[in-house]
Amino acid sequence: MPPYLAGRTREKAEFAKLLDQDPVLQNLILTGLRGLGKTVLLETFKPMAVEAGWLWVGADLSESTSVNEQALGLRLLTDLSVATAGVVFSAEERRHAGLTAPVETAYKTLTFDTLVTLYTNVPGLVADKLKGVLELVWSYLSQLGVRGVIFAYDEAQNLGDRAEKEQFPLSVLLDVFQSIQRKNIPFMLGLTGLPTLFPKLVEARTFAERMFHVLFLDKLTKEENKEAIVKPISDSDCPVHFSDPSVENICSMTAGYPYFIQYVCREVFDVWSQKATAGEDAQPIPVQEILRKLDSDFFAGRWARATDRQRDLLKVIATLDNCALEFTVQEVVDRSVEMRGQGTLEKAFSGSHVNQMLVTLSEAGLVYKNRFGKYSLAVPLLDQFIKRQYSL
């Protein structure tokens, strides 16, 4: 977690409105590129929910959760049991042998084993079983003054249906929560993921468009960027302070992405604090060294997923004026023809070839297709990394 969370005031206010719902009609989607602080913001929402009387459960949604519907059910029961393990659902008096023996009360609680037993005993499909368990759990939680339960899941873009295997875990998740909420049971979904998440939900179930309130995270403004840099070291006892030119330099390097702000500031702080401890004057920010380390830590693993020809395509994309926003297949084709003529690309791309390769790059998490039929880079500042690789 960053020492100071800059910006995101609007997102907090929107989430506070969702917490006030009665009944629950909308769930939360927090989406945006990597490096925008989705996970951090979700963790910031947790104390807000708890303070408002909600229980909070959840985890990262790994790809194994999408293997089948049973795996999804197990994921939900596992997470729910953390909050319900101390909830008593039955009490039984036991008397030991002998008339004068004391009477003991044995309590049964909603542990994971109990939830699994209940799940197994409910007839029907996985969705029916989950609905039955969730309804029963709420019948006990509602007696404890609980406002509701938020099921918060990070990396939710990993969840998807597998029609070829006749397994539909994503559809089951949506069906279960829609049904539960129709019965006025305040169980809310909070999902974070890449921009591919919401289209995937709508594709699985068209009603998902009405079921979610979507918060699209954007880069921090310049003022918020400066706050994120300066606030954590504003304490007078801090051995390091950034001059105005240094702050401007870091703003330029990080472009408003919280992950990069934290990464670069940590590197600068470590270098300068060591010099301060040794009684030496701070040197200019080692920009090239930090970028080289960032390339190795953040970009290299993603870049390794692309083939040589795919890297050529990304090289073409990185030269587009609008590559950091949106681009079309035709724009990529036209630029590849230009670069072929200039001798900076060995072979141009056809439209069909670009389409095929963008689908593959989407699966690798390097680009994504938005709902307007255009594409965007899925990794922030990837275009600058590519330019550094090719010295464009």
TAWO-V921740 format. One record per run of one state. SS is the DSSP state (2 for helix, 1 for strand, 0 for the rest). FROM is the first residue (numbers start at 0). LEN is the number of residues. If there is no record, write none. Layout:
ss: <SS | SS>
from: <FROM | FROM>
len: <LEN | LEN>
This chain:
ss: <0 | 2 | 0 | 1 | 0 | 1 | 0 | 2 | 0 | 1 | 0 | 2 | 0 | 2 | 0 | 1 | 0 | 1 | 0 | 2 | 0 | 2 | 0 | 1 | 0 | 2 | 0 | 1 | 2 | 0 | 1 | 0 | 2 | 0 | 1 | 0 | 2 | 0 | 2 | 1 | 0 | 2 | 0 | 2 | 0 | 2 | 0 | 2 | 0 | 2 | 0 | 1 | 0 | 2 | 0 | 2 | 0 | 1 | 0 | 1 | 0 | 1 | 0 | 2 | 0>
from: <0 | 8 | 19 | 26 | 31 | 33 | 34 | 37 | 51 | 53 | 60 | 62 | 66 | 68 | 84 | 87 | 95 | 102 | 109 | 111 | 121 | 125 | 144 | 147 | 154 | 155 | 158 | 161 | 162 | 165 | 166 | 167 | 168 | 182 | 186 | 193 | 195 | 204 | 207 | 211 | 216 | 221 | 233 | 243 | 254 | 257 | 277 | 286 | 303 | 307 | 318 | 326 | 327 | 328 | 342 | 350 | 363 | 366 | 369 | 374 | 377 | 378 | 379 | 381 | 390>
len: <8 | 11 | 7 | 5 | 2 | 1 | 3 | 14 | 2 | 7 | 2 | 4 | 2 | 16 | 3 | 8 | 7 | 7 | 2 | 10 | 4 | 19 | 3 | 7 | 1 | 3 | 3 | 1 | 3 | 1 | 1 | 1 | 14 | 4 | 7 | 2 | 9 | 3 | 4 | 5 | 5 | 12 | 10 | 11 | 3 | 20 | 9 | 17 | 4 | 11 | 8 | 1 | 1 | 14 | 8 | 13 | 3 | 3 | 5 | 3 | 1 | 1 | 2 | 9 | 2>
